[in-house]
């Protein structure tokens, strides 16, 4: 069976996060998606902002992320975790890696609200994944500068901060 290549650009960049969702996920390394821009406007089930990718007005823009490979039999697990059909659609993107370019699946938001902000724990997961895979320092710094908000659900926040290595 053909494996699936996935371009992760949000909290799924963190290997433990995606492995909890997709047990067969193996990181292939950093990847770049030219001509796109990262947004934090996808409406999450918790009413906070989640990451999304959109084509950029400036073709020089790019989104950094991580390319993963996983078993096709695990794809329904990631589809469910991402809310395929209920907030995200699947798209194919051409990403650049140290080994050349690859066609990969990614998820693009269908339900957005530009005024949303991510929870601080979600931002911590995104930053932890970017650091874990050695994404460019200036990109990681930009992720850290995103305005985030505290989660009123302290137990949920603690669980996710622990996963991000902050608890």
PyMOL commands that set and color helices and strands:
alter all, ss='L'
color gray80, all
select helices_A, chain A and resi 11-13+15-21+72-82+120-132+137-144+154-163
alter helices_A, ss='H'
color red, helices_A
select strands_A, chain A and resi 4-8+26-34+36-43+49-55+62-70+88-97+100-109+118-119+148-149
alter strands_A, ss='S'
color yellow, strands_A
deselect
rebuild
show_as cartoon
